[in-house]
Every structure is written in structure tokens, then in C-alpha cells.
Amino acid sequence: MDTLRTQSSTTPSRTFHVNVGRLVSKLLVYVLFLVLAVIALYPMVWIITNSLKTDIDLFESTWALPKEPLWDNYQRAWDYGIARYILNSVLVTSVTTVVTVALSTMAAYALARFDFPGRTFWFLFILGGLMLAPQVALIPLFRTLVKLGIYNTYLAMILPYVAFGIPFNTFLLRSYLLGLPREIEEAGLIDGAGPVRVFWHIVIPLSRPMIASAMVLQAMTAWNEFMFALTFIESDDLRTLPIGIMSFMSTLRSEFTVVMAGLVIAALPMILVFLVAQRQFIRGLTAGGLKG
């Protein structure tokens, strides 16, 4: 009886301590994530708030909110020609992303499903592209593009972006495809569908989350690329957004708030792309990005 009385008197106290410990742990995790969110978001918030000020307010009260939002800064940034740079970036990024992910998906499917001589060699050969730094290939690529007659064209950016994007995306998609059950594809083959039809009607729909993830990652890389766009393009009409923003800053040296408005406009397209594809992007990374 004494033992039962002791247990009945200590159990609620122990349960209370366990619940308090869990509550404190959850609270600490929330605080940690809140701090990380503030650190991640504050630079963008700082640029947005200062893009709505005058240059005098920027230097006198750089941490304060704008007294009266100056939306004219965005109109002036747009009038300086940032729209042309955005259109060039959209064109180069769209073509690069579609071509890269299409080729990578087909290569990943072949490497994951078909048995052919040298399959491991070809996989390692493609994977070797990850070891090559773009800076090392800058001069050979420049000479090659000049000899091909496509220097200072959109292709001068698209082809290197595709070449450097295929290794990573092939690795990513192959890892995901290895985790898919073969039985569904075998059922399609038994029903009379050929490999192309199985690939298009079964593999592509099942791989949609990972394909969306690959497209978002490739689009972000092409959108922000600077070195190739600076070296391979000299015409102002073909410049993409990163190079356009650089020339934009040299033109508006004393108008920092207009430059900040231009930076906000430049960031908006990729933010919208991520917001639209965020569900598929997260599903793809969590479903199979680390497999294989």
C-alpha cells in the first residue's frame, strides 16, 4: 500500500515536469526558427524600406521606416531600362531551364533503368562535370564561342548554362528515379506500352515533384549567373539582369534609393517562381533528393 501511495503521489509531478520540459524545448525551437527567419528576411526588408525613401533619409535614418513612401523610385528604375534586362533574363532562363531539365531527365531515366555497356562509366563521366569549376573553362569557352560565331548572342549564355547544369540535375533526378518502384513501369510494358510511352505517361508524372525542384534550382542558377553573362555578351541589348543592374549602378552612382528599387524589381520574378512552385519544390527535395 505504501508503494502504491508513493507512486500515485509522484506520477503527476513527473508528468508535469515532462510536459514542462517538452514545452520549453518547443519554445526554444520556435525562438531559434524565428531568429533565423529574421536574419534571412531582414536584408530584403531593409532594401524594400530604403527603396521608398529619399537619398537624404537613407543616410540620416537608414534603419527607420520611410516617412512617406516614395513610389516614384520604382517608376524611375523602370524608365532607366530595367524592363529590357528582365526580358533578356526571362528568355535565357526559360530556355536554359527547359532544355537542361529535359535532357537531364532523359539521361537520368536511361542511367537508372536501362542496362547497357558502360552505364557506370557514362554516369561517372556526366558526374565529372560537377568537378569542373566554371572559372577554369572561361577562356576555352570564350575561344570556342568566337569560332562558332555565336559570341555576343543568347546562345553564348544558354549553351554553357545547359552544359554546367546537366551533371547536377542528372544526379538529382537519377537518385529520385532509383527510389521509384519498377512494378508500375513493368505493368505499362506488359500492357503493350513502349519505353517512350512509359517514360512520358508514367515516369514523368511520378517524377513531377523532383522535376519541379530541378527546374527551380536551375532557374535560380541561370537567373543569377554573372561571370559568363559579363564575358560572353558585350551588347547592351542582350545583357541579362545581373549585368544590367551593374551598369544601372554605374549610371546612378548618387541615387542609391533608385538602385534599391531596381534590385527589388529584379528579385520579384524569382520570388514569384518560388512561391508558385514551393509545394512541389519541397516535396521533391524531401521525397528523393538524398537517395541513391
C-alpha positions in Angstrom: 0.0 0.0 0.0 2.8 2.4 0.9 4.4 1.7 -2.5 1.2 2.4 -4.3 0.7 5.6 -2.4 4.2 6.7 -3.2 3.7 6.0 -7.0 0.3 7.8 -7.0 1.9 10.9 -5.4 5.0 11.1 -7.7 3.4 10.2 -11.1 1.5 13.5 -11.6 4.6 15.5 -10.6 6.8 13.6 -13.0 4.3 14.0 -15.8 4.2 17.7 -15.1 8.0 18.0 -15.3 8.0 16.1 -18.6 5.3 18.3 -20.1 7.1 21.5 -19.0 10.4 20.1 -20.5 8.6 19.5 -23.8 7.0 22.9 -23.8 10.4 24.6 -23.1 12.0 22.6 -25.9 9.3 23.6 -28.4 9.6 27.2 -27.3 13.4 27.2 -27.8 12.9 25.7 -31.3 10.4 28.3 -32.2 12.6 31.1 -30.9 15.6 29.7 -32.9 13.5 29.5 -36.1 12.2 33.0 -35.5 15.7 34.3 -35.2 16.8 32.5 -38.4 13.8 33.9 -40.2 14.6 37.4 -39.1 18.2 37.0 -40.2 17.2 35.7 -43.6 14.4 38.2 -44.3 15.8 41.4 -42.8 18.2 42.3 -45.7 15.3 42.2 -48.2 13.1 44.2 -45.8 15.9 46.7 -45.4 16.2 47.1 -49.2 12.5 47.5 -49.7 12.1 50.1 -46.9 15.0 52.1 -48.1 13.9 51.9 -51.8 10.9 54.0 -50.7 13.0 56.9 -49.2 14.9 59.8 -50.5 18.7 59.6 -50.5 18.8 62.1 -47.6 16.5 59.9 -45.5 18.6 56.9 -46.4 21.7 58.3 -44.8 20.1 60.1 -41.9 17.8 57.3 -40.8 18.8 54.2 -42.6 17.1 51.8 -40.0 13.8 53.7 -39.8 10.7 53.2 -41.9 10.0 55.7 -44.7 8.1 58.8 -43.5 6.2 58.9 -46.8 6.7 56.0 -49.3 8.3 57.4 -52.4 6.9 55.1 -55.1 8.4 57.3 -57.8 11.8 55.5 -57.3 10.3 52.3 -58.8 9.0 54.3 -61.8 12.4 55.9 -62.4 14.1 52.5 -62.1 11.7 51.1 -64.7 12.3 54.1 -67.0 16.0 53.5 -66.9 15.6 50.3 -69.0 15.4 47.6 -66.4 12.5 46.0 -68.3 14.8 45.1 -71.2 17.2 43.3 -68.9 14.3 41.4 -67.3 13.0 40.2 -70.7 16.5 39.0 -71.6 16.9 37.2 -68.3 13.4 35.6 -68.7 14.3 34.4 -72.2 17.7 33.0 -71.3 16.5 31.4 -68.0 13.4 29.8 -69.6 15.2 28.2 -72.5 18.1 27.1 -70.2 15.8 25.6 -67.7 13.6 23.7 -70.1 16.5 22.3 -72.2 18.6 21.4 -69.1 15.8 19.6 -67.2 14.6 17.8 -70.3 18.0 16.4 -71.2 18.8 15.6 -67.6 15.5 13.7 -67.1 16.1 11.6 -70.2 19.7 10.9 -69.2 18.7 10.1 -65.6 16.0 7.7 -66.8 18.4 5.8 -69.1 21.1 5.6 -66.4 18.6 4.5 -63.7 16.5 1.9 -65.7 18.4 0.6 -68.7 21.3 -1.9 -68.7 23.8 -1.1 -71.4 27.6 -1.4 -71.7 29.5 1.3 -69.9 26.5 2.6 -67.9 28.6 3.3 -64.8 31.3 4.9 -66.9 28.8 7.3 -68.6 27.3 8.1 -65.2 30.7 9.0 -63.8 31.5 10.9 -67.0 28.5 13.1 -66.6 29.1 13.4 -62.9 32.6 14.6 -63.6 31.1 17.8 -64.8 30.5 18.8 -61.2 34.2 18.8 -60.6 34.9 21.4 -63.2 34.7 24.9 -62.0 33.2 27.4 -64.5 36.1 29.8 -63.9 38.5 27.2 -65.3 36.5 26.9 -68.6 36.1 30.6 -69.1 38.9 31.2 -71.7 38.4 27.9 -73.7 34.7 28.6 -73.8 35.3 32.2 -75.0 37.5 31.0 -77.9 35.0 28.2 -78.8 32.1 30.6 -78.9 34.0 33.1 -81.1 35.0 30.3 -83.5 31.4 29.0 -83.6 30.2 32.6 -84.4 27.8 32.7 -81.5 29.7 35.1 -79.3 27.5 38.0 -78.2 24.3 36.1 -78.8 21.8 34.5 -76.4 23.3 31.1 -77.3 26.6 32.2 -75.8 24.9 32.1 -72.4 22.4 29.3 -72.9 24.8 26.6 -74.1 27.3 27.0 -71.2 24.4 27.2 -68.7 22.9 24.0 -70.1 26.3 22.2 -70.1 27.1 23.1 -66.5 23.5 22.4 -65.3 23.2 18.8 -66.7 25.6 17.0 -64.3 23.9 18.1 -61.1 20.3 17.7 -62.4 21.1 14.3 -63.8 22.5 13.2 -60.5 19.5 14.6 -58.7 16.9 13.0 -60.9 18.7 9.7 -61.2 18.7 9.4 -57.4 15.0 10.0 -57.3 14.2 7.6 -60.1 16.1 4.8 -58.4 13.7 5.1 -55.5 10.6 4.7 -57.7 9.0 1.2 -57.8 9.7 -0.6 -61.1 6.5 -2.5 -60.9 4.4 0.4 -62.3 6.7 0.7 -65.3 6.7 -3.1 -65.8 2.9 -3.1 -65.7 2.9 -0.5 -68.5 5.3 -2.6 -70.6 3.2 -5.7 -70.1 0.1 -3.7 -71.3 2.0 -3.0 -74.6 3.4 0.5 -74.0 6.9 1.1 -75.3 9.7 2.7 -73.4 9.0 6.2 -74.7 5.3 5.9 -73.8 6.2 4.6 -70.3 8.6 7.4 -69.9 6.2 10.1 -70.9 3.0 8.8 -69.3 4.3 7.1 -66.2 7.8 8.3 -65.3 7.3 12.0 -65.9 4.0 12.3 -63.8 5.6 10.3 -60.9 8.7 12.5 -61.0 6.9 15.8 -61.1 8.0 16.9 -57.6 11.6 16.3 -58.4 11.4 17.8 -61.9 9.9 20.9 -60.3 12.7 21.1 -57.8 15.3 20.7 -60.5 13.6 23.5 -62.6 13.5 25.9 -59.7 17.2 25.3 -58.8 18.3 25.6 -62.4 16.2 28.7 -63.0 17.8 30.4 -59.9 21.3 29.5 -61.1 20.7 30.9 -64.6 18.9 33.9 -63.4 21.7 35.0 -61.0 24.7 34.0 -63.2 27.1 36.8 -63.7 30.5 35.7 -65.0 29.5 34.1 -68.3 27.0 36.9 -69.0 29.6 39.5 -68.4 32.3 37.8 -70.6 30.3 36.4 -73.5 28.0 39.4 -74.0 29.0 42.9 -75.0 25.8 44.3 -76.5 23.7 46.3 -74.1 20.5 45.0 -75.8 21.4 41.4 -74.9 22.5 41.9 -71.3 20.8 40.0 -68.6 19.6 41.3 -65.2 22.8 40.9 -63.1 24.9 42.8 -65.8 22.1 45.3 -66.3 22.0 46.0 -62.6 25.8 46.6 -62.6 25.6 49.1 -65.4 22.5 50.5 -63.7 24.5 51.2 -60.6 27.3 52.9 -62.5 24.8 55.2 -64.2 23.0 56.1 -60.9 26.0 56.4 -58.6 24.4 59.1 -56.4 20.8 57.8 -56.5 21.0 54.8 -54.2 17.3 54.5 -53.4 16.5 54.2 -57.2 19.2 51.5 -57.4 17.5 49.7 -54.5 14.1 50.0 -56.2 15.8 48.3 -59.2 17.1 45.5 -57.0 13.6 44.9 -55.6 12.2 44.7 -59.2 15.0 42.3 -60.2 14.2 40.0 -57.3 10.5 39.8 -57.8 10.3 37.3 -60.7 12.3 34.6 -58.9 10.4 35.1 -55.6 7.1 34.6 -57.6 8.5 31.5 -59.2 9.5 30.0 -55.9 6.1 30.9 -54.3 4.3 29.2 -57.2 6.4 26.0 -57.1 7.3 25.9 -53.4 5.0 22.9 -52.7 6.4 20.8 -55.5 9.9 22.0 -54.7 9.8 21.0 -51.0 8.1 17.7 -51.9 10.8 16.9 -54.4 13.7 17.6 -52.1 12.2 15.7 -49.2 11.0 12.7 -51.3 14.1 11.7 -53.1 16.8 14.3 -53.2 19.1 12.4 -50.8 18.5 8.9 -52.1 20.9 6.8 -54.1 
